[in-house]
Amino acid sequence: MLNVDKIYVLHYTKLKERKERLDEMFYMHDLDVEYITEFDQEDLTQEMIDESYDRRKESYDAKIHSAYKERSTPHRVINIAEISCTFKHRLAIQKLAAECPSHGLIFEDDVILVPNFTYLFNKFLDNTPDNWEAIFMGCCANLRIPKKLQQINKNAYLKEHPASRGGDSYLLKNNAAKKIASTMDTFVTIADWELGYQIYKHDINTYWWEPPLVVQGSENGLYKSTLR
């Protein structure tokens, strides 16, 4: 059994074959999940978008440049698929804050779990210092702990801000989810960068697991990305 209160999977309901593949994978790993299907892009009204997405350059610069500094990128208006995905992330974090007494896990719907995922997850979590508040376990955009910094029998590495590693797979403690939910009523960019800002804003202790336990099907060629 996975050492987690709940698992939330962000899913775009038009991708029926993807869900079938996910269901099979989660069954194989004996994982009970809750799909987040609200806020598909076709269901978003302009009023909903305007209430939550602040597309102003000055708002983006104030948040993202402060967190990412020299790693920051220029402002751009995100598309409807990216807005939908960010809505889903926000809802999952809100649900985690309300429903998980200890900690919960959030997946996007293009995740591919490594063999023996449950065993490795529980082992890595046991080996993570107790002060963790957020853990990223994927390898989005090949974000990895450099080999020269990796240590034998060490799987959890504390990261300086900005500490987001993409939004494909991350674990949040209840207190961290509550902090993020309290200030993510509006967002200025895509989910993973917004999440990086929120983690920076609240100075959340964030670890990366190495080696990763999740890869993205949208990056390894299994799926075509639906965001751009």
N, CA and C of each residue as an Amber inpcrd file, in Angstrom:
protein
   684
   0.8460000  -1.1980000   0.0000000   0.0000000   0.0000000   0.0000000
   0.8820000   1.2490000   0.0000000   0.5050000   2.2130000  -0.8180000
   1.2700000   3.4430000  -0.9150000   1.0640000   4.2960000   0.3430000
   2.1530000   4.8280000   0.8780000   2.1020000   5.6490000   2.0870000
   1.6730000   7.0650000   1.7310000   0.3740000   7.2370000   1.5170000
  -0.1840000   8.5330000   1.1380000  -1.6630000   8.5260000   1.4820000
  -2.2100000   9.6930000   1.8420000  -3.6320000   9.7640000   2.1760000
  -4.5110000   9.6010000   0.9420000  -4.2140000  10.3620000  -0.1100000
  -5.0000000  10.2880000  -1.3400000  -4.1150000  10.5840000  -2.5360000
  -4.5450000  10.0990000  -3.6910000  -3.8610000  10.3760000  -4.9510000
  -4.8580000  11.0530000  -5.8880000  -4.4800000  12.2070000  -6.4120000
  -5.3270000  12.9530000  -7.3380000  -4.6660000  12.9460000  -8.7210000
  -5.4660000  12.6740000  -9.7430000  -4.9510000  12.6170000 -11.1140000
  -5.6940000  13.6520000 -11.9500000  -4.9710000  14.6160000 -12.4860000
  -5.5720000  15.6430000 -13.3280000  -5.8020000  15.0560000 -14.7180000
  -7.0490000  15.0900000 -15.1750000  -7.3570000  14.4060000 -16.4300000
  -8.2470000  15.2580000 -17.3220000  -7.8610000  15.3210000 -18.5990000
  -8.6590000  15.9560000 -19.6420000  -9.5650000  14.8790000 -20.2370000
 -10.8600000  15.0280000 -20.0510000 -11.7920000  13.9270000 -20.3170000
 -11.8730000  13.5260000 -21.7910000 -11.4070000  14.3780000 -22.7030000
 -11.4250000  14.0130000 -24.1220000 -10.4280000  12.8980000 -24.4340000
  -9.4570000  12.6950000 -23.5520000  -8.3970000  11.7200000 -23.8140000
  -8.7980000  10.3620000 -23.2450000  -9.7590000   9.7370000 -23.8830000
 -10.3320000   8.4880000 -23.3610000  -9.3200000   7.3430000 -23.3790000
  -8.5430000   7.2250000 -24.4430000  -7.5540000   6.1500000 -24.5050000
  -6.4750000   6.3330000 -23.4470000  -6.1360000   7.5830000 -23.1680000
  -5.1400000   7.8440000 -22.1320000  -5.6570000   7.3860000 -20.7700000
  -6.9290000   7.6410000 -20.4850000  -7.4760000   7.2070000 -19.2040000
  -7.5020000   5.6820000 -19.1010000  -7.8220000   5.0100000 -20.1960000
  -7.8030000   3.5440000 -20.1780000  -6.4100000   3.0290000 -19.8320000
  -5.3990000   3.6470000 -20.3990000  -4.0230000   3.2480000 -20.1090000
  -3.6830000   3.5440000 -18.6410000  -4.1420000   4.7010000 -18.1580000
  -3.9080000   5.0580000 -16.7510000  -4.5860000   4.0730000 -15.8130000
  -5.8380000   3.7620000 -16.0940000  -6.5710000   2.8240000 -15.2370000
  -5.8310000   1.4920000 -15.1350000  -5.3280000   1.0300000 -16.2580000
  -4.5920000  -0.2380000 -16.2720000  -3.3120000  -0.1350000 -15.4520000
  -2.6080000   0.9800000 -15.6020000  -1.3550000   1.1680000 -14.8700000
  -1.5950000   1.2650000 -13.3650000  -2.6110000   2.0410000 -12.9710000
  -2.8900000   2.1780000 -11.5470000  -3.3700000   0.8550000 -10.9490000
  -4.1240000   0.0880000 -11.7130000  -4.5520000  -1.2290000 -11.2430000
  -3.3500000  -2.1460000 -11.0410000  -2.4200000  -2.0960000 -11.9730000
  -1.2300000  -2.9330000 -11.8790000  -0.4180000  -2.6050000 -10.6270000
  -0.3990000  -1.3170000 -10.2650000   0.3550000  -0.8840000  -9.0830000
  -0.5110000  -0.8620000  -7.8140000  -1.7690000  -1.2900000  -7.9320000
  -2.6930000  -1.3440000  -6.8040000  -2.8640000   0.0310000  -6.1520000
  -3.0970000   1.0450000  -7.0040000  -3.2680000   2.4120000  -6.5330000
  -4.7140000   2.8490000  -6.7220000  -5.2900000   3.4100000  -5.6780000
  -6.6430000   3.9520000  -5.7220000  -6.5240000   5.4550000  -5.9320000
  -7.0840000   5.9610000  -7.0200000  -6.9060000   7.3680000  -7.3660000
  -8.2530000   8.0660000  -7.5250000  -8.2130000   9.3790000  -7.4160000
  -9.3800000  10.2240000  -7.7170000  -9.0290000  11.1120000  -8.8900000
  -9.8280000  11.0200000  -9.9570000  -9.5810000  11.8460000 -11.1320000
 -10.1840000  13.2380000 -10.9490000  -9.3950000  14.2400000 -11.2990000
  -9.8740000  15.6240000 -11.3350000 -10.2780000  15.9080000 -12.7740000
 -11.5690000  15.9270000 -13.0370000 -12.0640000  16.1020000 -14.4000000
 -12.7450000  17.4520000 -14.6130000 -12.9000000  18.2160000 -13.5600000
 -13.4810000  19.5440000 -13.7090000 -12.5320000  20.4640000 -14.4830000
 -13.0930000  21.5090000 -15.0330000 -12.3380000  22.5730000 -15.7000000
 -11.6720000  22.1360000 -16.9960000 -12.2850000  21.1980000 -17.7220000
 -11.8230000  20.9630000 -19.0930000 -11.9080000  22.2760000 -19.8650000
 -11.0510000  22.4280000 -20.8640000 -10.9810000  23.7050000 -21.5600000
 -12.3060000  24.0890000 -22.2110000 -13.0850000  23.1030000 -22.6530000
 -14.3760000  23.4090000 -23.2760000 -15.3970000  23.9290000 -22.2670000
 -15.1430000  23.6850000 -20.9810000 -16.0930000  24.0840000 -19.9420000
 -15.7840000  25.4460000 -19.3360000 -14.6620000  26.0330000 -19.7100000
 -14.2680000  27.3110000 -19.1260000 -14.9650000  28.4650000 -19.8430000
 -15.5880000  29.3210000 -19.0750000 -16.1750000  30.5410000 -19.6330000
 -15.1560000  31.6680000 -19.5230000 -15.3630000  32.7190000 -20.2830000
 -14.4570000  33.8650000 -20.2090000 -14.5020000  34.4870000 -18.8210000
 -15.6750000  34.4660000 -18.1970000 -15.7940000  35.0120000 -16.8440000
 -14.9490000  34.2110000 -15.8520000 -14.9830000  32.8860000 -15.9580000
 -14.1660000  32.0430000 -15.0800000 -12.6810000  32.3280000 -15.2810000
 -12.2770000  32.4570000 -16.5430000 -10.8740000  32.7230000 -16.8420000
 -10.4490000  34.0760000 -16.2870000 -11.2720000  35.0810000 -16.5160000
 -10.9240000  36.4400000 -16.0670000 -10.8380000  36.5310000 -14.5460000
 -11.6200000  35.7320000 -13.8460000 -11.5910000  35.7630000 -12.3810000
 -10.3240000  35.1310000 -11.8060000  -9.7230000  34.2040000 -12.5490000
  -8.5990000  33.4370000 -11.9960000  -7.2620000  33.6910000 -12.6830000
  -7.2760000  34.0120000 -13.9510000  -6.0240000  34.1790000 -14.6790000
  -5.7120000  35.6600000 -14.8650000  -4.6590000  36.1040000 -14.2230000
  -4.1780000  37.4800000 -14.3520000  -3.1250000  37.4980000 -15.4530000
  -3.4940000  37.9670000 -16.6260000  -2.6080000  37.9060000 -17.7870000
  -1.7290000  39.1450000 -17.9320000  -1.7570000  40.0570000 -16.9680000
  -0.9830000  41.2900000 -17.0830000   0.5170000  41.0260000 -16.9280000
   1.3000000  41.6600000 -17.7680000   2.7490000  41.4950000 -17.7290000
   3.3170000  41.9310000 -16.3860000   2.8110000  43.0080000 -15.8370000
   3.3570000  43.4960000 -14.5690000   3.1220000  42.5120000 -13.4300000
   1.9990000  41.8020000 -13.4780000   1.7160000  40.7900000 -12.4520000
   2.6630000  39.6010000 -12.6120000   2.8590000  39.1830000 -13.8540000
   3.7940000  38.0890000 -14.1350000   5.1990000  38.4560000 -13.6650000
   5.6470000  39.6360000 -14.0370000   7.0080000  40.0530000 -13.6820000
   7.1960000  40.0990000 -12.1760000   6.1990000  40.5960000 -11.4590000
   6.3160000  40.7330000 -10.0110000   6.4430000  39.3790000  -9.3300000
   5.7480000  38.3780000  -9.8410000   5.7770000  37.0560000  -9.2120000
   6.9090000  36.1890000  -9.7630000   6.9180000  35.9860000 -11.0520000
   7.8300000  35.0050000 -11.6380000   9.2790000  35.5010000 -11.6230000
   9.5090000  36.7640000 -11.9490000  10.8790000  37.2650000 -11.9170000
  11.4430000  37.2360000 -10.5010000  10.5870000  37.4840000  -9.5020000
  11.0730000  37.4720000  -8.1140000  11.4970000  36.0820000  -7.6870000
  10.7990000  35.0580000  -8.1790000  11.1000000  33.6800000  -7.7810000
  12.2120000  33.0730000  -8.6210000  12.1570000  33.2880000  -9.9410000
  13.0820000  32.6020000 -10.8490000  14.3280000  33.4080000 -11.1810000
  14.2780000  34.7070000 -10.9560000  15.4290000  35.5890000 -11.1520000
  16.0800000  35.3490000 -12.5130000  17.3740000  34.9960000 -12.5610000
  18.0620000  34.8780000 -13.8420000  17.5350000  33.7190000 -14.6850000
  16.8000000  32.8010000 -14.0710000  16.2110000  31.6860000 -14.8130000
  14.8410000  32.0300000 -15.3780000  14.3510000  33.2090000 -15.0980000
  13.0180000  33.6020000 -15.5410000  12.9570000  33.7330000 -17.0610000
  11.7560000  33.6690000 -17.5890000  11.5430000  33.8320000 -19.0230000
  10.5620000  34.9870000 -19.2450000  10.5490000  35.5650000 -20.4330000
   9.6570000  36.6910000 -20.6960000   8.1830000  36.3070000 -20.5700000
   7.3710000  37.2760000 -20.2370000   5.9330000  37.0730000 -20.1050000
   5.3230000  36.6550000 -21.4420000   4.3770000  35.7320000 -21.3620000
   3.5410000  35.3980000 -22.5100000   2.1550000  35.0480000 -21.9880000
   1.1600000  35.2380000 -22.8330000  -0.2070000  34.8600000 -22.4860000
  -0.3610000  33.3660000 -22.7500000  -0.7770000  32.6170000 -21.7350000
  -0.8930000  31.1660000 -21.8950000  -2.1940000  30.8140000 -22.6050000
  -2.2130000  29.6450000 -23.2240000  -3.3670000  29.2540000 -24.0330000
  -4.4290000  28.5540000 -23.1850000  -5.5540000  28.2500000 -23.8050000
  -6.7080000  27.7240000 -23.0790000  -6.4100000  26.3590000 -22.4570000
  -5.6210000  25.5110000 -23.1300000  -5.2650000  24.2110000 -22.5640000
  -4.4090000  24.3800000 -21.3130000  -3.4770000  25.3220000 -21.3520000
  -2.6240000  25.5800000 -20.1940000  -3.4270000  26.1820000 -19.0420000
  -4.3880000  27.0330000 -19.3720000  -5.2580000  27.6040000 -18.3390000
  -6.0690000  26.4940000 -17.6800000  -6.6230000  25.6050000 -18.4800000
  -7.3960000  24.4800000 -17.9510000  -6.5440000  23.6270000 -17.0170000
  -5.3390000  23.3080000 -17.4370000  -4.4460000  22.4840000 -16.6200000
  -4.1540000  23.1630000 -15.2890000  -3.9710000  24.4750000 -15.3060000
  -3.6720000  25.2050000 -14.0700000  -4.8880000  25.2310000 -13.1460000
  -6.0810000  25.3650000 -13.6960000  -7.3030000  25.2440000 -12.8990000
  -7.3300000  23.8840000 -12.1910000  -7.0070000  22.8300000 -12.9210000
  -7.0490000  21.4800000 -12.3540000  -6.0190000  21.3180000 -11.2410000
  -4.8220000  21.8430000 -11.4510000  -3.8090000  21.7920000 -10.3870000
  -4.3080000  22.5120000  -9.1380000  -4.8660000  23.6820000  -9.3230000
  -5.3330000  24.4520000  -8.1710000  -6.4080000  23.6950000  -7.4050000
  -7.3390000  23.0810000  -8.1360000  -8.3950000  22.3100000  -7.4760000
  -7.8080000  21.1170000  -6.7240000  -6.8480000  20.4260000  -7.3250000
  -6.2340000  19.2770000  -6.6490000  -5.5480000  19.7100000  -5.3540000
  -4.8560000  20.8400000  -5.3880000  -4.1830000  21.3410000  -4.1890000
  -5.2150000  21.7220000  -3.1310000  -6.3020000  22.3430000  -3.5450000
  -7.3620000  22.6950000  -2.5950000  -7.9610000  21.4440000  -1.9590000
  -8.2090000  20.4200000  -2.7750000  -8.7750000  19.1800000  -2.2480000
  -7.7910000  18.4920000  -1.3100000  -6.5280000  18.4870000  -1.6700000
  -5.5130000  17.8970000  -0.8070000  -5.5030000  18.5960000   0.5510000
  -5.5580000  19.9300000   0.5320000  -5.5520000  20.6970000   1.7780000
  -6.7560000  20.3640000   2.6530000  -7.8870000  20.0600000   2.0220000
  -9.1180000  19.8020000   2.7750000  -9.2850000  18.3380000   3.1620000
  -8.6830000  17.4190000   2.4050000  -9.0060000  15.9990000   2.5520000
  -7.8630000  15.1120000   3.0520000  -6.6380000  15.6190000   3.0430000
  -5.4820000  14.7830000   3.4200000  -4.9050000  15.2540000   4.7530000
  -5.1250000  14.5220000   5.8230000  -4.6020000  14.9360000   7.1270000
  -3.0800000  15.0340000   7.1610000  -2.3950000  14.1550000   6.4330000
  -0.9340000  14.1490000   6.4410000  -0.3850000  14.6770000   5.1190000
  -0.5150000  13.8950000   4.0390000   0.0460000  14.3050000   2.7540000
  -0.6760000  13.5980000   1.6170000  -0.6590000  14.2420000   0.4590000
  -1.3120000  13.7010000  -0.7240000  -0.4250000  13.8290000  -1.9410000
  -0.7700000  13.0560000  -2.9780000   0.0210000  12.9580000  -4.1960000
  -0.8000000  13.4560000  -5.3780000  -0.1680000  14.2480000  -6.2420000
  -0.8380000  14.7920000  -7.4260000  -0.0860000  14.3470000  -8.6770000
  -0.8280000  13.7570000  -9.6180000  -0.2910000  13.3370000 -10.9120000
  -1.0000000  14.0930000 -12.0290000  -0.2780000  14.3960000 -13.1060000
  -0.9150000  14.7370000 -14.3710000  -1.2000000  13.4430000 -15.1170000
  -2.0100000  13.5250000 -16.1730000  -2.4820000  12.2780000 -16.7900000
  -1.5720000  11.7180000 -17.8770000  -0.3330000  12.2180000 -17.9410000
   0.6330000  11.6140000 -18.8620000   1.7560000  10.8930000 -18.1180000
   1.5390000  10.6160000 -16.8270000   2.6010000   9.9840000 -16.0440000
   2.7780000   8.5150000 -16.4220000   4.0140000   8.0720000 -16.3300000
   4.3650000   6.6590000 -16.4610000   5.1900000   6.3070000 -15.2260000
   4.7120000   5.3400000 -14.4600000   5.3740000   4.9710000 -13.2130000
   6.4420000   3.9090000 -13.4720000   7.5390000   4.0140000 -12.7420000
   8.6010000   3.0200000 -12.8800000   8.1290000   1.6830000 -12.3090000
   8.7390000   0.5660000 -12.7260000   8.4370000  -0.7160000 -12.0890000
   8.7110000  -0.6330000 -10.5780000   7.9230000  -1.3790000  -9.8070000
   8.0640000  -1.3820000  -8.3470000   7.8510000   0.0030000  -7.7490000
   6.9560000   0.7730000  -8.3750000   6.7350000   2.1500000  -7.9340000
   6.3570000   2.2190000  -6.4530000   5.4200000   1.3920000  -6.0260000
   4.9380000   1.4750000  -4.6440000   6.0630000   1.2020000  -3.6540000
   6.8230000   0.1520000  -3.9000000   7.9410000  -0.1720000  -3.0030000
   8.9550000   0.9720000  -2.9540000   9.3320000   1.4890000  -4.1270000
  10.3350000   2.5490000  -4.1750000   9.8170000   3.8460000  -3.5640000
   8.5430000   4.1660000  -3.8370000   7.9460000   5.3650000  -3.2480000
   8.0340000   5.3120000  -1.7320000   7.5860000   4.2220000  -1.1450000
   7.5970000   4.1080000   0.3200000   9.0220000   4.1310000   0.8650000
   9.9420000   3.4920000   0.1580000  11.3440000   3.4930000   0.5890000
  11.9250000   4.9070000   0.5350000  11.7020000   5.5950000  -0.5730000
  12.2320000   6.9540000  -0.7150000  11.6270000   7.8750000   0.3360000
  10.3230000   7.7280000   0.5890000   9.6770000   8.5910000   1.5750000
  10.2560000   8.3450000   2.9700000  10.4980000   7.0880000   3.3030000
  11.1140000   6.7660000   4.5930000  12.5020000   7.3930000   4.7180000
  13.1930000   7.5410000   3.5890000  14.5540000   8.0720000   3.6000000
  14.6080000   9.5880000   3.4340000  13.4470000  10.2340000   3.3390000
  13.3950000  11.6900000   3.1830000  13.3350000  12.3480000   4.5590000
  14.1420000  13.3740000   4.8080000  14.1040000  14.0450000   6.1120000
  12.6990000  14.5010000   6.4810000  12.4100000  14.4580000   7.7720000
  11.0550000  14.7530000   8.2440000  10.6170000  16.1890000   7.9860000
  11.5570000  17.0690000   7.6760000  11.1840000  18.4780000   7.4770000
  10.6440000  18.7600000   6.0830000  10.4570000  17.7190000   5.2750000
   9.9490000  17.9530000   3.9200000   8.5270000  18.4790000   3.9770000
   8.1980000  19.3540000   3.0190000   6.8310000  19.8470000   2.8360000
   6.3240000  19.5730000   1.4240000   7.2450000  19.5080000   0.4700000
   6.8990000  19.1770000  -0.9180000   7.9990000  18.2890000  -1.4760000
   7.5990000  17.3250000  -2.3170000   8.5500000  16.4260000  -2.9640000
   8.1660000  16.2970000  -4.4320000   9.1410000  16.4640000  -5.3130000
   8.9450000  16.2220000  -6.7410000   9.6740000  14.9390000  -7.0990000
   8.9800000  14.0400000  -7.8090000   9.5470000  12.7150000  -8.0640000
   9.6990000  12.4020000  -9.5460000   9.4370000  13.3810000 -10.4170000
   9.5540000  13.1630000 -11.8490000  10.8670000  13.6980000 -12.4050000
  10.9150000  13.8590000 -13.7110000  12.1370000  14.3630000 -14.3640000
  11.7500000  15.2320000 -15.5500000  10.7370000  16.0650000 -15.3700000
  10.2570000  16.9610000 -16.4180000  11.4080000  17.7880000 -16.9830000
  11.4820000  17.8840000 -18.3080000  12.5150000  18.6650000 -18.9910000
  13.9190000  18.2130000 -18.5890000  14.0330000  16.9490000 -18.2080000
  15.3100000  16.3640000 -17.7810000  15.9080000  17.0990000 -16.5820000
  15.0550000  17.5950000 -15.7090000  15.5300000  18.2200000 -14.4720000
  15.9680000  17.1130000 -13.5180000  17.2540000  17.0200000 -13.2910000
  17.8290000  15.9540000 -12.4810000  18.8380000  16.5400000 -11.4880000
  19.1090000  15.7880000 -10.4430000  20.2140000  16.1300000  -9.5630000
  21.5100000  15.7930000 -10.3080000  22.4200000  16.7520000 -10.4690000
  23.6620000  16.4510000 -11.1980000  24.3870000  15.2390000 -10.6010000
  24.9660000  14.4390000 -11.4740000  25.6290000  13.2160000 -11.0170000
  26.7010000  13.4950000  -9.9800000  27.4090000  14.6110000 -10.1040000
  28.4840000  14.9170000  -9.1700000  27.9670000  15.2040000  -7.7630000
  26.6460000  15.4930000  -7.6490000  26.0610000  15.7700000  -6.3390000
  25.3120000  14.5730000  -5.7660000  25.1280000  13.5460000  -6.5780000
  24.4060000  12.3710000  -6.0960000  25.2780000  11.5720000  -5.1340000
  24.6290000  11.0170000  -4.0980000  25.3340000  10.2500000  -3.0800000
  24.7450000   8.8490000  -2.9800000  25.5880000   7.8910000  -2.6520000
  25.1500000   6.5160000  -2.4850000  24.1530000   6.4300000  -1.3330000
  23.0680000   5.7050000  -1.5650000  22.0180000   5.4790000  -0.5540000
  21.2880000   6.7590000  -0.1530000  21.3700000   7.7940000  -0.9880000
  20.6090000   9.0260000  -0.7520000  19.6570000   9.2380000  -1.9080000
  18.3850000   9.4000000  -1.6090000  17.3700000   9.5800000  -2.6490000
  16.6830000  10.9350000  -2.6080000  16.7780000  11.6610000  -1.4890000
  16.0680000  12.9300000  -1.3320000  17.0650000  14.0720000  -1.2000000
  16.9060000  15.0780000  -2.0690000  17.8400000  16.2030000  -2.1020000
  17.0650000  17.5050000  -1.9110000  17.4300000  18.2590000  -0.8850000
  16.7840000  19.5450000  -0.6270000  17.1740000  20.5320000  -1.7210000
  16.1790000  21.2310000  -2.2800000  16.4230000  22.1470000  -3.3830000
  16.2290000  23.5970000  -2.9520000  17.0910000  24.4610000  -3.4860000
  16.8970000  25.8930000  -3.3060000  15.7760000  26.3580000  -4.2360000
  15.1720000  27.4850000  -3.8990000  14.1210000  28.0410000  -4.7520000
  14.7500000  28.6920000  -5.9860000  14.0270000  28.6260000  -7.1090000
  12.7300000  27.9970000  -7.3420000  12.8890000  26.4820000  -7.4690000
  12.0490000  25.7400000  -6.7840000  12.2620000  24.3040000  -6.6170000
  11.2860000  23.4290000  -7.3890000  10.4320000  24.0240000  -8.2080000
   9.5100000  23.2130000  -9.0000000  10.2850000  22.3610000  -9.9940000
   9.7710000  21.1630000 -10.2490000  10.3990000  20.2290000 -11.1840000
   9.3620000  19.7970000 -12.2130000   8.4860000  20.7250000 -12.5650000
   7.3570000  20.3870000 -13.4110000   6.1710000  19.9760000 -12.5610000
   5.0240000  19.8310000 -13.2050000   3.8110000  19.5150000 -12.4580000
   3.3130000  18.1000000 -12.6460000   4.1350000  17.2250000 -13.2300000
   3.6480000  15.8880000 -13.5560000   3.4200000  15.0200000 -12.3340000
   4.2160000  15.2150000 -11.2610000   4.0980000  14.3390000 -10.0870000
   4.7280000  15.0250000  -8.8810000   3.9180000  15.3050000  -7.8740000
   4.4630000  15.9260000  -6.6710000   3.6110000  15.5770000  -5.4590000
   4.2900000  15.5820000  -4.3290000   3.7130000  15.2240000  -3.0370000
   3.7070000  16.4790000  -2.1810000   2.5780000  16.7430000  -1.5220000
   2.4680000  17.8980000  -0.6290000   1.9830000  17.4720000   0.7360000
   2.6100000  18.0120000   1.7850000   2.0410000  17.8700000   3.1070000
   0.8420000  18.7980000   3.2300000  -0.0310000  18.4770000   4.1680000
  -1.2530000  19.2530000   4.3410000  -0.9560000  20.7320000   4.5720000
   0.0310000  21.0230000   5.4180000   0.3080000  22.4250000   5.7340000
   0.7890000  23.1920000   4.5090000   1.5780000  22.5410000   3.6560000
   2.0570000  23.1960000   2.4440000   0.9070000  23.4400000   1.4730000
   0.0220000  22.4600000   1.3230000  -1.1310000  22.6260000   0.4380000
  -2.0220000  23.7720000   0.9040000  -2.2050000  23.8860000   2.2090000
  -3.0270000  24.9770000   2.7390000  -2.3980000  26.3310000   2.4390000
  -1.0860000  26.4330000   2.5740000  -0.4050000  27.6960000   2.2770000
  -0.5930000  28.0720000   0.8100000  -0.3560000  27.1060000  -0.0720000
  -0.4750000  27.3900000  -1.5030000  -1.9140000  27.7270000  -1.8730000
  -2.8620000  26.9600000  -1.3520000  -4.2720000  27.2090000  -1.6680000
  -4.7130000  28.5920000  -1.2210000  -4.1150000  29.0940000  -0.1540000
  -4.5340000  30.3890000   0.3940000  -4.1190000  31.5600000  -0.4900000
  -3.1300000  31.3620000  -1.3760000  -2.6300000  32.4760000  -2.1890000
  -2.6590000  32.1780000  -3.6890000  -3.2960000  31.0830000  -4.0790000
  -3.3650000  30.7420000  -5.4980000  -4.7760000  30.9810000  -6.0280000
  -5.4830000  31.9510000  -5.4500000  -6.8150000  32.2730000  -5.9450000
  -6.7350000  32.8030000  -7.3690000  -5.6250000  33.4920000  -7.6860000
  -5.3430000  33.8730000  -9.0660000  -3.9600000  33.3460000  -9.4380000
  -3.7350000  33.1470000 -10.7240000  -2.4340000  32.6910000 -11.2090000
  -2.0350000  33.5270000 -12.4100000  -0.7290000  33.5770000 -12.6820000
  -0.2280000  34.4520000 -13.7410000   0.4170000  33.6930000 -14.8930000
   0.5650000  32.3650000 -14.7380000   1.2280000  31.5890000 -15.7690000
   0.8680000  30.1140000 -15.6050000   1.5330000  29.2530000 -16.3460000
   1.2550000  27.8240000 -16.3290000   1.5140000  27.2200000 -14.9520000
   0.9170000  26.0540000 -14.7270000   0.8480000  25.4830000 -13.3830000
   2.2030000  25.2660000 -12.7450000   3.1770000  24.6870000 -13.4770000
   4.4430000  24.3500000 -12.8270000   5.2330000  25.5970000 -12.4410000
   5.1880000  26.6250000 -13.2530000   5.8750000  27.8630000 -12.8980000
   5.1350000  28.5970000 -11.7800000   3.8130000  28.5970000 -11.8280000
   3.0380000  29.1800000 -10.7240000   3.3290000  28.4320000  -9.4290000
   3.4140000  27.1060000  -9.5130000   3.7150000  26.3050000  -8.3300000
   5.1050000  26.6480000  -7.7930000   6.0640000  26.8360000  -8.7080000
   7.3930000  27.2410000  -8.2700000   7.3690000  28.5520000  -7.5170000
   6.5510000  29.5020000  -8.0020000   6.4280000  30.7800000  -7.2870000
   5.7950000  30.5840000  -5.9180000   4.7340000  29.8060000  -5.8400000
   4.0360000  29.5990000  -4.5690000   4.9550000  28.9340000  -3.5430000
   5.7480000  27.9640000  -3.9740000   6.6940000  27.3030000  -3.0770000
   7.7420000  28.3000000  -2.5820000   8.1790000  29.1690000  -3.4890000
   9.1270000  30.2360000  -3.1200000   8.4890000  31.2130000  -2.1440000
   7.2750000  31.6440000  -2.4340000   6.5950000  32.6330000  -1.5970000
   6.4650000  32.1580000  -0.1570000   6.1220000  30.8940000   0.0270000
   5.9010000  30.3570000   1.3710000   7.1410000  29.6520000   1.9310000
   8.2410000  29.7110000   1.1990000   9.5090000  29.1020000   1.6410000
   9.2860000  27.6540000   2.0820000   8.6450000  26.8850000   1.2160000
   8.3030000  25.4970000   1.4970000   9.5140000  24.6030000   1.2830000
   9.8450000  23.8000000   2.2750000  10.9730000  22.8760000   2.1550000
  10.6650000  21.8260000   1.0850000  11.4470000  21.8460000   0.0120000
  11.1510000  21.0410000  -1.1620000  12.3180000  20.1220000  -1.4960000
  11.9960000  18.8600000  -1.7050000  12.9990000  17.8660000  -2.0530000
  12.7250000  17.3030000  -3.4420000  13.7950000  16.9260000  -4.1300000
  13.6990000  16.1580000  -5.3650000  14.1850000  14.7440000  -5.0760000
  13.4640000  13.7600000  -5.6260000  13.9170000  12.3760000  -5.5110000
  14.7840000  12.0050000  -6.6990000  15.8240000  11.2940000  -6.4050000
  16.7530000  10.8150000  -7.4230000  17.1410000   9.3770000  -7.0870000
  16.9700000   8.4390000  -8.0180000  16.4720000   8.6430000  -9.3800000
  14.9720000   8.9130000  -9.4030000  14.4720000   9.5080000 -10.4830000
  13.0330000   9.7910000 -10.5770000  12.2090000   8.5060000 -10.5880000
  10.9960000   8.6020000 -10.0840000  10.0800000   7.4610000 -10.0850000
   8.9870000   7.6050000 -11.1300000   8.9870000   8.7200000 -11.8450000
   7.9510000   9.0120000 -12.8390000   8.6020000   9.6330000 -14.0670000
   8.1490000   9.2320000 -15.2440000   8.5060000   9.9160000 -16.4810000
   7.2120000  10.3780000 -17.1380000   7.3310000  11.3350000 -18.0580000
   6.1540000  11.8850000 -18.7340000   6.0060000  11.2860000 -20.1250000
   4.8340000  10.7270000 -20.3640000   4.5580000  10.1970000 -21.6850000
   4.5610000  11.2580000 -22.7580000   4.3050000  12.5160000 -22.3790000
   4.3300000  13.6130000 -23.3460000   5.7520000  13.9990000 -23.7140000
   6.7360000  13.5150000 -22.9530000   8.1280000  13.8230000 -23.2620000
   8.8710000  12.6480000 -23.8920000   8.4290000  11.4160000 -23.5830000
   9.1500000  10.2650000 -24.1350000   8.5450000   9.7390000 -25.4330000
   7.5050000  10.4280000 -25.9540000   6.9270000  10.0680000 -27.2400000
   5.6770000   9.1970000 -27.1710000   5.2950000   8.7410000 -25.9760000
   4.1000000   7.9000000 -25.8630000   2.8490000   8.7020000 -26.1940000
   2.7850000   9.9560000 -25.7170000   1.6320000  10.8140000 -25.9580000
   2.0700000  12.0800000 -26.7070000   1.1420000  12.6390000 -27.4440000
   1.3220000  13.9670000 -28.0080000   0.8400000  14.9710000 -26.9880000
   1.6500000  15.9780000 -26.6910000   1.2680000  16.9900000 -25.6970000
  -0.0200000  17.6900000 -26.1290000  -0.9040000  17.9130000 -25.1820000
  -2.1580000  18.6300000 -25.4700000  -2.1040000  20.0740000 -25.0230000
  -0.9560000  20.5370000 -24.5300000  -0.8810000  21.9020000 -23.9830000
  -0.4790000  22.9290000 -25.0260000   0.3140000  22.5390000 -26.0110000
   0.7490000  23.5220000 -27.0080000   0.6380000  22.9370000 -28.4090000
